[in-house]
């Protein structure tokens, strides 16, 4: 059986892999997000970790975890979701993923609180944010959207003015593309359907917030838990949305440097975008559909 408690983050639900909002303790001694474990119990009647019988009537609030999560959320709100490199966050010396237009670094919180979520820093070159940090934080409060905790200011970098630096949750399994490439056996069809449904939920949420992804592909789907046999034990989340010329979230800085927003993924692009990628009205939820 796959270990649903594999995450080292004590503040993440082992079912939904999201930061707790309403944590409860079940009869197996583990803590879950209330809505997630109630749904699980209705479908299976057993613990996802120990397999012992569980009942909704025996779910009790975990006040300690709730207090820790609320403290973390309050801290980030008080900072207005703006963090400083070297003071609030430390990043690794070298990125573990890098292209000409973006880089991803392992990072660690330097805040006094313990048991904080594992994080990475996403650096988008040649771009600037169109909205306040709080907008990006609230937009990513969805179980199938990679959580953004805020912006990061690198006072020691001369390149900071030419890049956006975001602090985001860490996906321990990497991208869906890499994971599927590593599989020696094709995952069960029901598993793939479950993954597909989670991506659909995320895309519906983005559209409801007037956000076009612009580059929907397996490389931009991150895996937080994967079980090739059990569809209920899979969690994926969308990332890198809004990185296109028609972005509602970011804008291109006036420079000669190539940016992520300039790139058109030819393999996945809709015909109207291939004909003219400079027209904002060519980027719609329909152009996202054809990518997928």
Steps between C-alpha positions, in 0.01 A plus 500: 500500500624851416590711802259792507702658783814529289501880519738645758277805540307464825265777393384327182207260483632155396195459274467831319861622547367848576568720801255419778197723552282275717727220631345204680643191668355165396490166686827398334679781684576698183391853417308583182313790344139446611339513154764269350476227763119517512486439126753216534305332781175519302667323208719245679416488873869439577810697592711595194813436709430205733193348327316474832127586505415870542178687563409863443348516849846444650682794339625755752654847443878519522531833678881494514543460123229759439686746723830444316338543157315813609825642637674439167214653301494804729876545465483502120204741506686737731788502253247569221633187329831677432817324614867591490770259385756436772265626773177306457612237248825334399542351151744239373806622310400331177157436343384140466308599187600771255420630153594827330188662636437351845675326788379298801700482824464292813433735791448506877311728734711707741197600704481411870203265459574128474334240277446744212411372151782389270559759231675587175576833336378555144687772312340631179745711302394809305159529667320706759185433701181682400324457834564513874658198670177421684323435168744222408471347846120494495489374140699191596280391792371200306587134564622452141690827457860532620489733801682834478592647839615839369772700326867506592725805484868434436670820612842363416427430134538746217262285297207529741345788308488277192333196655211380711593277794218291651510271803290188439432161655735216410377202295698199619422283195592755232304551178242263356703485180814377677306257718325337204830476313648308793217246518591155367132400489212716380296613804151362545242678283300602806810668643547705182132595502531622860805709409311639200200592717721689746651700214149577373398627846803729505430632149134569584617695804743708295235580238256602774764752610555626142848348480627326186773244561676553167728196521301199616722191471614209719821685584288766672307249710684425824454174691463501878402135539489216251372143517497316167230257620265697725331806343396640839862541607611748236534876534612734220503880480531751216788746484647761264163641398470853361841493331403615151481825300134532598571446871267659752761443772835607356631747243818504291765750600622731223828330417665301226525190715276206420244424767275208590204709386646521147526126448232321297497123565453400137429136579198588713384836357156561350492580125396863557802554728736343246363740238554805721621469857495877558120527509373486861151388394650181352577380852179359649376199695442341160867536410580334833259215417677414176833481682364231726 
